Amino acid sequence: MKSLIRGNSPVNGQTAQLTDWSQVNWKKARKIVRNLRRRIFRAKKLGQWKQLRRLQKLMLKSYANLLLSVRQITQINTGKRTAGVDKEVATTPSQRVKLVNEWKIPKASPARRVYIPKSNGKKRPLGIPTLKDRVMQAIVKNLLEPEWEAIFEPNSYGFRPGRSCHDAIEQVVNRLNSLRKDRWVLDADIKGFFDNLAHETIMKQIDSAPGREIVAGWLKAGYISKGIYHETNKGTPQGGVISPLLANIGLEGLEEKLNNWGGIRGRYNKKGERRKVYKLGYIRYADDFVVTAETKEELEKVLIQLKAWLSERGLEISDEKTRIVHISQGFDFLGFNVRMFGKGKNETLLTKPAKNKVLSFCKEIGKIVKAFNGKSQEQLINKLNPILRGWANYYRHCTSKKILSYVGNRVWKYLWDWARRRHKKRKLRWVKDKYFKVIYKKTPWSVSKRDWVFSCESTSKRRNSELRIYDVAGTPIVRHVKIEGSNSPDDPILKEYWLLRSLKANKTLWEKNSKYDQVARRKGYKCPICNDWLRNDEEIETHHIIPIKEGGSNLADNLVHLHKACHKLLHGKKKTKQKA
């Protein structure tokens, strides 16, 4: 077997000790873990219990799994610089090497509790585990997740590989549109879900899995808040790497219960295919879910049964956030507003950005712009662009053209006011010419013109191009194709399905046929360092093959897209070679 550490050969069947983080063969590590996950998934599907547990034990001890888990926790996750009660982080290559070489399964430590503000003015508690606990959680997640992916219910979408909020919203639309009978919606929310889920429920579900004792240790480890230790007899820390998976495991079986409570409406779907069609529709994203039905009375009855089922798991419905509404009134779900307009044959179901989300986003942008009064135009653009692009991309799959135009206009107004404040004594024409340019866009068929574009020349050594504010209003509306049924990336039978789905998702990262799209297409929309898809929740950076200072250009053939962690790795290798 090819060694996971480049330049070293296995000694007596054991992988040679790691000396340099840049030595790791990430393509090989990813392949080993991916194949193990697929074998675990398959064993669970086929009911091969001995094989399942044997493979999970292999994953628990896998060196490739350890390497990828350390990389995930210390380089990719947003909390990579956040320490737990041990005050330890691993932000440098040497610290990561030490962490891997000295690795032993850690004894569970208390989480460090912090509080972050919520949109309603309240605060959400977060439990931050220690560095080693987070790495261990990532390791255990890779052995538990594929087992549960094999049996998870099809209409659960939150915190699962290959699934998203957009899949959940699309399923809501499909359910309400396809049957034309479900006209009432139970929009439910579970109160303090992560803090109250019963430990007994989780432990019963993972009864014989390897690593069960490790999970029990995390659940009972407690937390430290303001220097005081608190025991935890229920809940799983919201902030732990494995917490979302454990939460999904705790709610597994709810869809089946709802199907039993509601019964079967018919045995043929709209296309005439023989398939059970249940009276109740159900779509869940973590602790936020909706149930659809033909009448309000059905949902009132279901709500009583639902409260009893959740109570057995230490959970209760939040009366403040739960309501039964007719779809003509509309309801908010995952930041979208879903509402039926018109009557009879003229009925149209529309999904739009929720009004409160639009207003709060505009308010946030206004605060950021105001905070940058004393900073440069380039700094402001670099700050705003990822925020604007992320928000617009989230809402580009719904009926949002007018909303995006509205937000684009608000952003322009904030930027115009920002520019005017900087030069109160200058004429408006001078301010316009300094900060807002005319942009020409050429295509093989035409030339389009955009005026009043907030832009400037970049002063970065790695860039010699023009910086522009992201055009929110110009974001293309793209229909999201929902994941099919219970499909999972861990299913070895569906390799081709996930290849095509991933390729399609990656093609939407940049405007079609733009320079950066050409750069991505040349490498098959993959990072050439780790061989994973560019779109995998990691930050993406553009690397100059020949540096600008050495005569390189900004042309597409001198550029390559890399994950941020892989980009740092590449530059680390170059420095090592230069020293040698």
Secondary structure as the mmCIF struct_conf table of DSSP 4:
data_model
#
loop_
_struct_conf.conf_type_id
_struct_conf.id
_struct_conf.beg_label_comp_id
_struct_conf.beg_label_asym_id
_struct_conf.beg_label_seq_id
_struct_conf.end_label_comp_id
_struct_conf.end_label_asym_id
_struct_conf.end_label_seq_id
BEND BEND1 LEU A 4 LEU A 4
STRN STRN1 ILE A 5 ILE A 5
TURN_TY1_P TURN_TY1_P1 ARG A 6 GLY A 7
STRN STRN2 VAL A 11 VAL A 11
TURN_TY1_P TURN_TY1_P2 ASN A 12 GLY A 13
STRN STRN3 GLN A 14 GLN A 14
HELX_LH_PP_P HELX_LH_PP_P1 THR A 15 LEU A 18
HELX_RH_3T_P HELX_RH_3T_P1 TRP A 21 GLN A 23
STRN STRN4 VAL A 24 VAL A 24
HELX_RH_AL_P HELX_RH_AL_P1 TRP A 26 LEU A 46
TURN_TY1_P TURN_TY1_P3 GLY A 47 GLY A 47
HELX_RH_AL_P HELX_RH_AL_P2 TRP A 49 LYS A 61
HELX_RH_AL_P HELX_RH_AL_P3 TYR A 63 ARG A 71
HELX_RH_PI_P HELX_RH_PI_P1 GLN A 72 ILE A 76
BEND BEND2 ASN A 77 ASN A 77
TURN_TY1_P TURN_TY1_P4 THR A 78 ARG A 81
TURN_TY1_P TURN_TY1_P5 VAL A 85 ASP A 86
BEND BEND3 THR A 92 THR A 92
HELX_RH_AL_P HELX_RH_AL_P4 PRO A 93 ASN A 101
TURN_TY1_P TURN_TY1_P6 GLU A 102 GLU A 102
HELX_LH_PP_P HELX_LH_PP_P2 ILE A 105 ALA A 108
HELX_LH_PP_P HELX_LH_PP_P3 PRO A 110 PRO A 110
STRN STRN5 ALA A 111 PRO A 117
TURN_TY1_P TURN_TY1_P7 SER A 119 ASN A 120
BEND BEND4 GLY A 121 GLY A 121
STRN STRN6 LYS A 123 ILE A 128
HELX_RH_AL_P HELX_RH_AL_P5 LEU A 131 GLU A 149
TURN_TY1_P TURN_TY1_P8 ALA A 150 ILE A 151
BEND BEND5 PHE A 152 PHE A 152
TURN_TY1_P TURN_TY1_P9 PRO A 154 ASN A 155
STRN STRN7 SER A 156 SER A 156
TURN_TY1_P TURN_TY1_P10 GLY A 158 PHE A 159
TURN_TY1_P TURN_TY1_P11 PRO A 161 GLY A 162
HELX_RH_AL_P HELX_RH_AL_P6 CYS A 165 LEU A 179
BEND BEND6 ARG A 180 ARG A 180
STRN STRN8 TRP A 184 ASP A 189
STRN STRN9 ILE A 190 ILE A 190
TURN_TY1_P TURN_TY1_P12 LYS A 191 GLY A 192
HELX_RH_AL_P HELX_RH_AL_P7 PHE A 193 ASN A 196
STRN STRN10 ALA A 198 ALA A 198
HELX_RH_AL_P HELX_RH_AL_P8 HIS A 199 GLN A 205
TURN_TY1_P TURN_TY1_P13 ILE A 206 SER A 208
TURN_TY1_P TURN_TY1_P14 PRO A 210 GLY A 211
HELX_RH_AL_P HELX_RH_AL_P9 ARG A 212 LYS A 220
BEND BEND7 ALA A 221 ALA A 221
STRN STRN11 TYR A 223 SER A 225
TURN_TY1_P TURN_TY1_P15 LYS A 226 GLY A 227
STRN STRN12 ILE A 228 HIS A 230
BEND BEND8 ASN A 233 ASN A 233
STRN STRN13 LYS A 234 LYS A 234
TURN_TY1_P TURN_TY1_P16 GLN A 238 GLY A 239
BEND BEND9 VAL A 241 ILE A 242
HELX_RH_AL_P HELX_RH_AL_P10 SER A 243 LEU A 251
TURN_TY1_P TURN_TY1_P17 GLU A 252 GLY A 253
HELX_RH_AL_P HELX_RH_AL_P11 LEU A 254 GLY A 262
STRN STRN14 ILE A 264 TYR A 268
TURN_TY1_P TURN_TY1_P18 LYS A 270 LYS A 271
BEND BEND10 GLY A 272 GLY A 272
STRN STRN15 ARG A 274 TYR A 278
BEND BEND11 LYS A 279 LEU A 280
STRN STRN16 GLY A 281 TYR A 285
TURN_TY1_P TURN_TY1_P19 ALA A 286 ASP A 287
STRN STRN17 ASP A 288 ALA A 293
BEND BEND12 GLU A 294 THR A 295
HELX_RH_AL_P HELX_RH_AL_P12 LYS A 296 SER A 311
TURN_TY1_P TURN_TY1_P20 GLU A 312 GLY A 314
STRN STRN18 ILE A 317 ILE A 317
TURN_TY1_P TURN_TY1_P21 ASP A 319 LYS A 321
STRN STRN19 ARG A 323 HIS A 326
TURN_TY1_P TURN_TY1_P22 ILE A 327 GLN A 329
STRN STRN20 PHE A 331 PHE A 333
TURN_TY1_P TURN_TY1_P23 LEU A 334 GLY A 335
STRN STRN21 PHE A 336 PHE A 341
BEND BEND13 GLY A 342 GLY A 342
HELX_RH_3T_P HELX_RH_3T_P2 GLY A 344 ASN A 346
STRN STRN22 THR A 348 PRO A 353
HELX_RH_AL_P HELX_RH_AL_P13 LYS A 355 ALA A 371
TURN_TY1_P TURN_TY1_P24 PHE A 372 GLY A 374
BEND BEND14 LYS A 375 LYS A 375
HELX_RH_AL_P HELX_RH_AL_P14 GLN A 377 TYR A 394
TURN_TY1_P TURN_TY1_P25 TYR A 395 HIS A 397
BEND BEND15 CYS A 398 THR A 399
HELX_RH_AL_P HELX_RH_AL_P15 LYS A 401 ARG A 422
TURN_TY1_P TURN_TY1_P26 HIS A 423 LYS A 425
BEND BEND16 ARG A 426 ARG A 426
HELX_RH_AL_P HELX_RH_AL_P16 LEU A 428 TYR A 435
STRN STRN23 PHE A 436 LYS A 442
BEND BEND17 PRO A 444 TRP A 445
STRN STRN24 VAL A 447 GLU A 457
TURN_TY1_P TURN_TY1_P27 LYS A 461 ARG A 462
BEND BEND18 SER A 465 SER A 465
STRN STRN25 GLU A 466 ARG A 468
BEND BEND19 VAL A 472 VAL A 472
TURN_TY1_P TURN_TY1_P28 ALA A 473 GLY A 474
HELX_LH_PP_P HELX_LH_PP_P4 THR A 475 ILE A 477
HELX_LH_PP_P HELX_LH_PP_P5 LYS A 482 GLU A 484
TURN_TY1_P TURN_TY1_P29 GLY A 485 SER A 486
TURN_TY1_P TURN_TY1_P30 PRO A 489 ASP A 490
HELX_RH_3T_P HELX_RH_3T_P3 PRO A 492 LEU A 494
HELX_RH_AL_P HELX_RH_AL_P17 LYS A 495 ASN A 506
TURN_TY1_P TURN_TY1_P31 LYS A 507 THR A 508
BEND BEND20 LEU A 509 TRP A 510
TURN_TY1_P TURN_TY1_P32 LYS A 512 ASN A 513
BEND BEND21 SER A 514 SER A 514
HELX_RH_AL_P HELX_RH_AL_P18 LYS A 515 ARG A 522
TURN_TY1_P TURN_TY1_P33 LYS A 523 TYR A 525
STRN STRN26 LYS A 526 LYS A 526
TURN_TY1_P TURN_TY1_P34 PRO A 528 CYS A 530
BEND BEND22 ASP A 532 ASP A 532
STRN STRN27 TRP A 533 TRP A 533
BEND BEND23 LEU A 534 LEU A 534
BEND BEND24 ASN A 536 GLU A 538
STRN STRN28 ILE A 540 HIS A 544
BEND BEND25 ILE A 545 ILE A 546
HELX_RH_3T_P HELX_RH_3T_P4 ILE A 548 GLU A 550
TURN_TY1_P TURN_TY1_P35 GLY A 551 GLY A 551
BEND BEND26 ASN A 554 LEU A 555
HELX_RH_3T_P HELX_RH_3T_P5 ALA A 556 ASN A 558
STRN STRN29 LEU A 559 HIS A 563
HELX_RH_AL_P HELX_RH_AL_P19 LYS A 564 LYS A 579
#
